[in-house]
Amino acid sequence: MDKDAVVVEYLKIYFSSHPEKIPEDSEKAFELFQKLHKKYKNKFLSDYRQKSEKYVDRFFDDKDGNKYL
């Protein structure tokens, strides 16, 4: 799944749970959606990057030689 699609799903869940947070003005709502999309996407990417780095570090630091288990 594309990172943008994952973030959009997070936003759908958030705003379906909190419909009162959506502004009445369409321009303000659009700006809010863009701001939150960028925020969640950056968080998603940083989390993914950290998990990938931990996996690679663990893979190369494995002293037993069981790299594929």
C-alpha positions in Angstrom: 0.0 0.0 0.0 1.2 3.4 -0.9 2.3 5.7 2.0 -0.1 8.4 0.9 -3.0 5.9 0.9 -2.1 4.7 4.4 -2.1 8.3 5.7 -5.4 9.0 4.0 -6.9 6.0 5.8 -5.6 7.4 9.1 -7.2 10.7 8.4 -10.5 9.1 7.4 -10.6 7.2 10.7 -9.7 10.3 12.7 -12.3 12.6 11.1 -15.0 10.0 11.1 -14.4 9.7 14.9 -14.2 13.5 15.4 -16.5 15.2 12.8 -16.7 18.3 15.0 -13.0 19.1 14.2 -13.8 19.7 10.5 -14.2 23.5 10.0 -17.3 24.8 8.2 -15.3 26.8 5.7 -14.1 24.6 2.9 -10.8 26.5 2.5 -9.9 26.1 6.1 -11.0 22.4 6.0 -8.8 21.9 3.0 -5.8 23.5 4.7 -6.4 21.4 7.8 -6.5 18.2 5.7 -3.2 19.2 4.0 -1.5 20.1 7.2 -2.5 16.8 8.9 -1.7 14.8 5.9 1.8 16.2 5.8 2.2 15.7 9.6 1.1 12.1 9.5 3.1 11.3 6.4 6.3 12.6 8.0 5.6 10.6 11.1 4.8 7.5 9.1 8.0 7.8 7.1 10.2 8.4 10.2 8.7 5.4 12.0 9.2 3.3 8.9 12.8 4.5 8.6 13.6 3.7 12.2 12.1 0.2 11.9 14.1 -0.4 8.7 17.3 0.8 10.4 16.8 -1.4 13.4 16.2 -4.4 11.2 19.3 -3.8 9.1 21.4 -3.2 12.2 20.1 -6.4 13.8 20.7 -8.3 10.5 24.4 -7.2 10.3 25.1 -7.4 14.0 24.0 -11.0 14.2 27.0 -12.9 15.6 25.5 -16.4 15.4 25.2 -16.3 11.6 21.4 -17.0 11.6 20.7 -14.1 9.4 17.7 -15.5 7.6 15.8 -17.0 10.6 
